[in-house]
């Protein structure tokens, strides 16, 4: 199952919700969200700095990932950035592929 890193930054309203629900409450909400599209949360961490949470999640497809991102962002309480994570074996497969490409100006 494809793996994604979701980096989330809460708005002021989102932070109020975290204060109300606590960290475990937010983790439970994120777990339910992932399960609703056929996925699962592998890890979730809160952090200091610009990014408030880091979530590693297994989701069944890019479409499921897009649905999650759209729904979270539409709430207005969180801004997200999603990164597709690749295994070393997937990079091995990519490295073995022959790609027809001509660099600009070549």
Backbone as a chain_set.jsonl record, in Angstrom:
{"seq": "XXXXXXXXXXXXXXXXXXXXXXXXXXXXXXXXXXXXXXXXXXXXXXXXXXXXXXXXXXXXXXXXXXXXXXXXXXXXXXXXXXXXXXXXXXXXXXXXXXXXXXXXXX", "coords": {"N": [[0.859, -1.171, 0.0], [0.597, 2.226, -0.842], [2.62, 4.717, 0.756], [2.533, 7.689, 2.682], [3.725, 10.896, 3.738], [2.326, 13.174, 5.776], [2.416, 16.495, 6.473], [1.351, 18.746, 8.811], [0.012, 21.916, 9.617], [-1.483, 23.738, 12.074], [-4.173, 26.093, 12.104], [-5.145, 29.024, 14.006], [-7.713, 28.393, 15.004], [-7.617, 25.62, 14.69], [-5.603, 24.964, 16.523], [-6.91, 25.609, 18.887], [-8.742, 23.547, 18.916], [-6.991, 21.377, 19.278], [-6.061, 21.939, 21.842], [-8.431, 21.528, 23.202], [-9.149, 18.811, 22.561], [-6.808, 17.394, 23.012], [-3.657, 15.682, 22.402], [-3.928, 12.881, 22.013], [-6.584, 12.699, 21.361], [-6.635, 14.006, 18.895], [-5.004, 12.236, 17.467], [-6.653, 9.963, 17.418], [-8.744, 10.96, 15.84], [-7.395, 11.339, 13.413], [-6.651, 8.713, 12.864], [-9.201, 7.55, 12.477], [-9.947, 8.985, 10.196], [-8.045, 8.07, 8.273], [-8.709, 5.333, 8.211], [-11.27, 5.525, 7.18], [-10.954, 5.767, 4.457], [-9.83, 3.421, 3.781], [-7.235, 3.124, 4.741], [-4.375, 3.298, 7.02], [-2.874, 4.664, 9.971], [0.528, 4.867, 10.439], [2.471, 6.173, 12.021], [2.366, 9.027, 14.185], [3.358, 12.218, 15.018], [3.739, 15.062, 17.124], [5.239, 18.315, 16.857], [7.708, 20.901, 17.467], [7.96, 24.158, 15.99], [7.48, 25.282, 12.564], [5.898, 23.289, 11.377], [3.288, 21.46, 12.778], [2.393, 18.796, 13.124], [3.487, 15.54, 12.145], [2.634, 12.945, 10.1], [2.772, 9.608, 9.252], [1.306, 7.662, 6.926], [-0.476, 4.888, 5.591], [-2.119, 4.616, 2.62], [-4.635, 3.61, 0.252], [-4.375, 4.622, -2.364], [-3.338, 7.258, -4.676], [-5.562, 8.801, -5.207], [-7.094, 8.429, -2.884], [-5.363, 9.66, -1.09], [-5.446, 12.275, -2.088], [-8.152, 12.858, -1.585], [-8.158, 12.831, 1.206], [-6.378, 14.981, 1.731], [-7.773, 17.136, 0.516], [-10.134, 17.172, 2.051], [-9.171, 17.641, 4.671], [-7.9, 20.162, 4.322], [-10.077, 21.698, 3.502], [-11.434, 22.029, 5.849], [-10.433, 24.251, 7.05], [-9.065, 24.447, 9.416], [-6.584, 23.396, 9.377], [-3.516, 23.325, 7.57], [-2.018, 21.452, 5.023], [0.73, 19.471, 3.803], [1.584, 17.044, 1.567], [3.65, 14.269, 1.039], [4.715, 11.792, -1.159], [5.969, 8.703, -0.201], [8.661, 6.576, -0.949], [9.844, 3.24, -1.122], [13.139, 1.746, -0.689], [13.292, -0.378, -2.498], [11.423, 0.339, -4.438], [12.743, 2.504, -5.552], [14.922, 1.129, -6.609], [13.555, -0.293, -8.642], [12.765, 1.894, -10.213], [15.263, 2.892, -10.983], [16.11, 0.933, -12.722], [14.556, 1.258, -14.944], [14.296, 2.212, -18.36], [14.427, 5.352, -19.722], [13.281, 7.494, -22.194], [14.656, 10.464, -22.949], [15.467, 13.823, -23.663], [17.59, 16.327, -22.765], [16.9, 19.836, -22.234], [18.068, 21.893, -24.814], [19.976, 20.06, -25.623]], "CA": [[0.0, 0.0, 0.0], [1.426, 3.438, -0.87], [2.87, 5.376, 2.035], [2.586, 9.141, 2.536], [4.049, 11.737, 4.881], [1.481, 14.363, 5.817], [2.878, 17.513, 7.399], [0.193, 19.597, 9.064], [0.164, 23.125, 10.42], [-2.799, 24.162, 12.536], [-4.533, 27.511, 12.199], [-5.496, 29.35, 15.395], [-8.873, 27.584, 15.373], [-7.171, 24.239, 14.822], [-4.889, 24.828, 17.79], [-7.925, 25.588, 19.946], [-9.258, 22.186, 18.928], [-5.978, 20.503, 19.881], [-6.111, 22.188, 23.284], [-9.667, 20.924, 23.71], [-9.16, 17.354, 22.367], [-5.53, 16.796, 23.383], [-2.93, 14.996, 21.344], [-4.488, 11.553, 21.741], [-7.859, 12.914, 20.671], [-6.335, 14.295, 17.487], [-4.52, 11.002, 16.846], [-7.823, 9.123, 17.155], [-9.46, 11.542, 14.695], [-6.585, 11.061, 12.218], [-6.774, 7.277, 12.605], [-10.532, 7.331, 11.884], [-9.908, 9.548, 8.847], [-7.307, 7.142, 7.407], [-9.501, 4.107, 8.09], [-12.473, 5.785, 6.378], [-10.623, 5.611, 3.035], [-9.151, 2.139, 3.605], [-5.828, 3.214, 5.11], [-4.042, 3.211, 8.436], [-1.792, 5.528, 10.436], [1.692, 4.14, 10.934], [3.039, 6.982, 13.097], [1.966, 10.434, 14.246], [4.144, 12.966, 15.988], [3.633, 16.518, 17.221], [6.583, 18.881, 16.808], [7.891, 22.341, 17.586], [8.352, 24.79, 14.736], [6.467, 25.641, 11.571], [5.008, 22.145, 11.197], [2.793, 21.018, 14.079], [2.32, 17.335, 13.189], [4.0, 14.699, 11.072], [1.878, 11.698, 10.11], [3.094, 8.634, 8.218], [0.05, 6.954, 6.734], [-0.641, 4.005, 4.44], [-3.403, 4.853, 1.96], [-4.724, 2.699, -0.879], [-4.115, 5.206, -3.684], [-3.167, 8.71, -4.741], [-6.892, 9.404, -5.124], [-7.442, 8.459, -1.457], [-4.524, 10.699, -0.491], [-6.001, 13.564, -2.503], [-9.413, 13.039, -0.856], [-7.783, 13.19, 2.575], [-5.831, 16.337, 1.715], [-8.843, 18.092, 0.22], [-11.052, 17.239, 3.189], [-8.482, 18.304, 5.783], [-7.697, 21.577, 3.992], [-11.376, 22.366, 3.431], [-11.906, 22.32, 7.205], [-9.948, 25.573, 7.428], [-8.37, 24.372, 10.697], [-5.263, 22.801, 9.168], [-2.899, 23.373, 6.241], [-1.221, 20.234, 4.903], [1.645, 19.197, 2.694], [1.689, 15.588, 1.484], [4.786, 13.751, 0.283], [4.68, 10.357, -1.433], [7.185, 8.052, 0.266], [9.032, 5.416, -1.758], [10.761, 2.301, -0.482], [14.37, 1.542, -1.446], [13.009, -1.301, -3.6], [10.76, 1.105, -5.498], [13.799, 3.28, -6.218], [15.645, 0.156, -7.43], [12.739, -0.5, -9.841], [12.84, 3.11, -11.028], [16.611, 3.005, -11.533], [16.256, -0.051, -13.803], [13.72, 1.644, -16.092], [14.918, 3.035, -19.396], [13.576, 6.517, -19.978], [13.69, 8.279, -23.366], [14.614, 11.874, -22.546], [16.489, 14.712, -24.202], [17.675, 17.523, -21.946], [16.722, 21.075, -22.995], [19.284, 22.4, -25.45], [20.913, 18.991, -25.984]], "C": [[0.902, 1.229, 0.0], [1.484, 4.122, 0.496], [3.063, 6.87, 1.776], [3.016, 9.774, 3.849], [3.172, 12.976, 4.783], [2.04, 15.276, 6.893], [1.735, 18.501, 7.574], [0.574, 20.769, 9.955], [-1.229, 23.607, 10.78], [-2.967, 25.675, 12.431], [-4.839, 27.777, 13.676], [-6.696, 28.529, 15.858], [-8.497, 26.114, 15.542], [-6.437, 24.004, 16.128], [-5.846, 24.831, 18.976], [-8.529, 24.185, 20.059], [-8.285, 21.201, 19.547], [-5.971, 20.693, 21.395], [-7.332, 21.531, 23.917], [-9.597, 19.399, 23.692], [-7.912, 16.657, 22.906], [-4.894, 16.071, 22.205], [-3.517, 13.641, 20.998], [-5.839, 11.661, 21.046], [-7.656, 13.203, 19.197], [-5.847, 13.042, 16.787], [-5.699, 10.082, 16.508], [-8.608, 9.641, 15.956], [-8.72, 11.246, 13.394], [-6.664, 9.578, 11.865], [-8.122, 6.955, 11.963], [-10.577, 7.839, 10.444], [-9.215, 8.583, 7.885], [-8.114, 5.865, 7.165], [-10.724, 4.312, 7.194], [-12.222, 5.658, 4.879], [-9.822, 4.33, 2.793], [-7.687, 2.135, 3.97], [-5.61, 3.011, 6.593], [-2.882, 4.152, 8.741], [-0.67, 4.648, 10.951], [2.277, 4.858, 12.147], [2.452, 8.385, 13.036], [2.757, 11.089, 15.36], [3.738, 14.431, 15.956], [5.051, 17.058, 17.298], [6.552, 20.375, 17.101], [8.206, 22.888, 16.205], [7.176, 25.051, 13.827], [5.442, 24.538, 11.358], [4.609, 21.612, 12.563], [2.713, 19.508, 14.217], [2.926, 16.716, 11.935], [3.278, 13.367, 11.185], [2.357, 10.833, 8.949], [1.877, 7.723, 8.121], [0.125, 6.078, 5.492], [-2.034, 4.264, 3.894], [-3.446, 4.039, 0.684], [-4.351, 3.303, -2.235], [-3.842, 6.698, -3.575], [-4.517, 9.417, -4.651], [-7.342, 9.484, -3.664], [-6.638, 9.529, -0.735], [-5.05, 12.091, -0.836], [-7.299, 13.862, -1.757], [-9.141, 13.467, 0.578], [-7.292, 14.632, 2.623], [-6.891, 17.395, 1.469], [-9.764, 18.278, 1.415], [-10.423, 17.97, 4.373], [-8.358, 19.803, 5.511], [-9.011, 22.346, 3.971], [-11.928, 22.697, 4.817], [-11.511, 23.732, 7.634], [-9.16, 25.576, 8.727], [-6.925, 23.904, 10.562], [-4.806, 23.06, 7.739], [-1.975, 22.16, 6.151], [-0.288, 20.283, 3.7], [1.839, 17.694, 2.698], [2.847, 15.206, 0.572], [4.599, 12.254, 0.091], [6.019, 9.774, -0.989], [7.419, 6.784, -0.542], [10.006, 4.532, -0.981], [12.058, 2.228, -1.294], [14.152, 0.617, -2.649], [12.294, -0.594, -4.762], [11.762, 1.968, -6.255], [14.649, 2.359, -7.078], [14.886, -0.088, -8.737], [12.831, 0.705, -10.772], [14.2, 3.236, -11.702], [16.841, 2.038, -12.692], [15.441, 0.308, -15.046], [14.529, 2.483, -17.069], [13.94, 4.135, -19.768], [14.12, 7.262, -21.185], [13.527, 9.752, -23.0], [15.753, 12.621, -23.21], [16.454, 15.976, -23.362], [17.466, 18.774, -22.799], [18.069, 21.558, -23.545], [20.277, 21.342, -25.883], [20.73, 18.597, -27.441]], "O": [[1.871, 1.28, 0.758], [0.528, 4.101, 1.271], [3.674, 7.266, 0.783], [2.716, 9.264, 4.929], [3.265, 13.737, 3.819], [2.132, 14.902, 8.062], [1.212, 19.033, 6.595], [1.344, 20.635, 10.906], [-2.057, 23.855, 9.903], [-2.022, 26.435, 12.643], [-4.797, 26.861, 14.497], [-6.702, 28.022, 16.979], [-9.006, 25.441, 16.439], [-6.621, 22.971, 16.771], [-5.615, 24.131, 19.961], [-8.794, 23.699, 21.159], [-8.696, 20.288, 20.263], [-5.887, 19.72, 22.145], [-7.265, 21.036, 25.042], [-9.941, 18.753, 24.682], [-7.951, 15.468, 23.22], [-5.513, 15.877, 21.159], [-3.6, 13.282, 19.824], [-6.193, 10.806, 20.234], [-8.402, 12.714, 18.35], [-6.22, 12.792, 15.641], [-5.733, 9.49, 15.429], [-9.086, 8.852, 15.141], [-9.349, 10.936, 12.382], [-6.737, 9.227, 10.688], [-8.185, 6.176, 11.012], [-11.172, 7.202, 9.574], [-9.734, 8.307, 6.804], [-8.187, 5.378, 6.037], [-11.165, 3.378, 6.524], [-13.162, 5.463, 4.108], [-9.21, 4.165, 1.737], [-6.954, 1.237, 3.557], [-6.513, 2.611, 7.328], [-2.025, 4.405, 7.894], [-0.888, 3.785, 11.8], [2.548, 4.236, 13.174], [2.085, 8.869, 11.965], [2.819, 10.593, 16.484], [3.432, 14.978, 14.896], [5.963, 16.363, 17.744], [5.512, 21.025, 16.996], [8.673, 22.148, 15.339], [6.023, 25.043, 14.258], [4.255, 24.812, 11.18], [5.463, 21.341, 13.408], [2.937, 18.978, 15.305], [2.882, 17.279, 10.841], [3.303, 12.729, 12.238], [2.349, 11.27, 7.798], [1.47, 7.097, 9.1], [0.705, 6.462, 4.477], [-3.021, 4.146, 4.62], [-2.402, 3.792, 0.08], [-4.039, 2.562, -3.166], [-4.076, 7.319, -2.539], [-4.611, 10.506, -4.085], [-7.91, 10.494, -3.248], [-7.165, 10.227, 0.131], [-5.094, 12.976, 0.018], [-7.524, 14.999, -1.34], [-9.809, 14.356, 1.106], [-7.739, 15.416, 3.461], [-6.909, 18.43, 2.135], [-10.133, 19.402, 1.754], [-11.062, 18.814, 5.001], [-8.678, 20.62, 6.375], [-9.061, 23.508, 4.373], [-12.799, 23.557, 4.944], [-12.172, 24.338, 8.478], [-8.629, 26.618, 9.11], [-6.139, 24.0, 11.505], [-5.609, 23.019, 6.806], [-1.235, 21.871, 7.091], [-0.494, 21.024, 2.739], [2.217, 17.122, 3.72], [3.002, 15.749, -0.522], [4.353, 11.527, 1.053], [7.077, 10.287, -1.354], [6.492, 6.012, -0.789], [10.881, 5.029, -0.273], [12.073, 2.61, -2.464], [14.763, 0.813, -3.699], [12.541, -0.902, -5.928], [11.64, 2.144, -7.467], [15.064, 2.751, -8.169], [15.485, -0.092, -9.812], [12.961, 0.547, -11.986], [14.283, 3.641, -12.862], [17.682, 2.297, -13.553], [15.635, -0.298, -16.099], [15.327, 3.336, -16.68], [12.779, 3.877, -20.086], [15.296, 7.628, -21.205], [12.415, 10.23, -22.771], [16.87, 12.112, -23.308], [15.414, 16.627, -23.255], [17.822, 18.774, -23.978], [19.067, 21.619, -22.827], [21.317, 21.672, -26.452], [21.429, 17.712, -27.933]]}, "num_chains": 1, "name": "protein.A"}
